[in-house]
Each structure stands twice: as C-alpha cells, then as structure tokens.
C-alpha cells in the first residue's frame, strides 16, 4: 500500500508472495486505487471486520465507524445524500441492536442481561459512540446519562474507576495497571462527549491518571492512551512529555516506521492513539503532518481488504484517527495518474481526480505469485492497495488468550440437534441450526476444556466431503487452529 502526496513521480516494486501452506487454486490478487483515505472503509461499512458480529462489542463496529466517516465527509464538503442515508441506516440499526445489551442499571455487557453485570469498558464504548451519533440520529439522552451515572458509581476515592464485569479485550488489562488504562479510556470518552475538565467526575479521573504517570510509563499501551487523554484535557506539558517519551523510548513497539510480518491489534490501537494525540492539540516541534503521514502510511498497510483492521477496537480507533488526519490534510486540488505493470506484460491505468476521488477502482492481478511495478504521477494523495486472498492453516499458543471463537462448519445435509442448538445459543443468540459458532472466554495453557455438539442428518448427501472446525482468538486472529472432520457413516452412505 502506498499513500503519497505526489510532487515528483513515485515508483514502487511490489512482490506478491504466497504462504508455505495454502489450498491449491485458492490464490487470487487485486489492485485497487482510491483518491480518498476513507474510501475503502466507506465502500465496506457493513463488513469492516472479516469475522462474525454476535455480541454487544462486535455490534459496535457496525456503529462507530459511520460516525467518523460522516464527520469527515461533512467537514470536507463531500457528504452526499446517498452516503448519508446509507450510513444513517447503519447507525439506526446498530443503535437499536445495542440497546438489547443494556442492563436495567444503565450499563452494557457483551451478552446483555444474560451476563451477571454490566462491563465498564463496553459501557464506556457505547456511551461515547451514542454521544458521537447525536448529530445524525436521535439518541435518547437517558441512555448516555444512565451509562455515565453507572460508571461514576464505580469511581474510587482516588479517582480511578474500577473494572467491573467480563472484559474480553486483554489490551485493557495488565495487572495493576488495569484500572489506570481503563480510567484513561473513560476520561477520553467523557471529554469527547463535551464534558470539560471542571466536571467533577473528569476532575477525579485526571487526579487518578496524574498519580499514575510515574509508574505507568513502561506500559506502552497505557502511555499511548494517556497521551490522547491529556491532549483532550488540554494539559500540554504532560502531553508533550508522553509523546516525546514514546518516540525516544528504546525498543519501542509503536511501529509506524517498521514493517512487521505478524500484526498485533494492540500495535494498531496504540499507534492510532498517538496519531489522535498529535491531531487533537496544538502542533508540536518535530511532530508535524509529515511525522503524522508516516504513521498513516503504516496504519493503511495494516488494513484488511474491507478497510478495517484485526479486531473491533483497533478498527474503531484507527478509523477515528485516519478520518481526523484525512480532514486535516484534505485538498480539492490535484489529479493523479497511476499505472500498474508486471513482468508478465500486464499494464493497467487508473486516473484519480476530484470527480472520482471517492470511487473505488479495482482490477484483478493475473500473476500470483508475481512481481509488479506501481507508478504514480501528478499532484494529490492516492491510496494504492494490493491484496491477496488465500486459505491456509496456522497453529499457535500463548500464555492466555482473549475471547475465543469456535466456528464449526456443519457437514452438508446435517444440522445441530436441539440440545446442541440450545447450548450454542446460550453463547451466541444469532445462531441457526445450520451453523455452529459461539464465543467463550479466554483459554489458558495446560487447561483442557471440552465442548461437544451433536449433529444429525437432515438430508441425504452423496460424496459427503469433510467440514472444517476453526478455533481462533477474536482479538489476535493470527492465533488459530484448524482441523477437519467427517461423518463415520459418510463412506457407507455413498454406496
């Protein structure tokens, strides 16, 4: 992927390689060109994550990005009625769906009232998102007020807010720093809602965070989040200290200057918070838009084919940061010509100007693997994406996982029996009898868990093929295990 403010022609060599293990014949590749940083996400609002949406947090990824895109298009004068109607429809449906996960006390949790209590982090996520949606849809004020009051009820005398309820996102954890990172997230949400630093709850939160600064600097996630929080609070001294520390820290993992083969969703989230901190306050020496552009280039290289990222929260934070950067650097001037060539003789041309900057232009690449050259010439900003799609297997282990998804593809002609269907629906209320997918809490090494389901034949199928079972970490999707199974009666049924 390349994002460039073009003055002189830019040329880049791209090698499309395949993993060691993949299904023969499944490899394909495309090249796409956009004249707008948010164009890819706008095209795929309904499928930003290539994974299921089955709980209160995952539903919000259908909700929150619409707000950032609408804000961006409105501020740059590009918002059309068609785009607004489409995004508003997603906001309306996401809003109504999220209310089904609300508890009577005003909090929210991943599975609503089937959980013992609301969850501090998700309640904050919903509160800030509902607040951001108010310019575009009607949001009952009490939903925001109820959430704030519930959070305030869990604020300790030192100002920190205690973590309550199940929290599947380990990035918000971290031993003793858990309440600090959570309080920083809540404080940023309150400030985004328009509450000032004179608000009593915000004042107490900031007191908690100031007291933690001396002991939390080694936690990069917390430091990056704090840099954004103190930017919103207008504390320039602390903001400068944190951003500078993140830049000069040895062995830093804010990796917008490095290429990494294995993406951690936390790196996307941390890097996005740094970009938000830079864009949400006065310019800092040595941290201008050129520095921000290096972060943006790295972030766009991490996007999935739909414009999202690895998981829920990194997608939301990254799109918020990219939208803010896009608004800050938007220009109506310029036209760019892009040519893609290959050693095999391919030559494809694209043109990007003001009339088609939101148009998603895509062509297939016939050579996979293959060597390609991309040349862009003109003036303006363009995004060029090369994507490959393959199916492969991977096995990995960690000390402890985040929330885990078990996805059982049923054999052709088979359905879940009633007892198994009822069990699975306790984990995922959107289940159907023809599919088997549910969510479980984290797994630890050397701790065996056994889940069993029963399937029954609904229709006779000849030449029955094996089906796939996939288990993966929702927040670290590269950690997965895949296997196949079949029916012991498959061979006899073919005779």
Secondary structure, 3 states (H helix, E strand, C coil): CEEEEECCCEEEEEEECCCCCCCCCCCEEEEEEECCCCHHHHHCHHHCCCCCCCCHHHHHCCCHHHHHHHHHHHHCCCCCHHHHHHHHHHHHHHHHHHHHHECCCCCECCCHHHCCCCCHHHHHHHHHHHHHHCCCCCCCHHHHHHHHHHHHCCECCCCCECCCCCCCCHHHCCHHHHHHHHHHHHHHHHHHCCCCCCCHHHHHHHHHHHHHHHHHCCCHHHHHHHHHHHHHCCCHHHHHHHHHHHHHCCCCCCCCCCCCCCCCHHHHHHHHHHHHHHHCCCCECCECHHHHHHHHHHHHHCCCCCCCCCCHHHHHHHHHHHHHHHHHHCCCCCCEEEEEEECCCCEEEEEECCCCCCCCEEEEECCCCEEEEEEEEECEEEEEEEEEECCCCCCCCCCECCCEEEEECCCCCEEECHHHHHHHHHHCCCCCCCCEEEEECCCECCCCCCCCCCEEECCCCCCCCCEEEEEEECCCCCCEEEEEECCCCHHHHCC
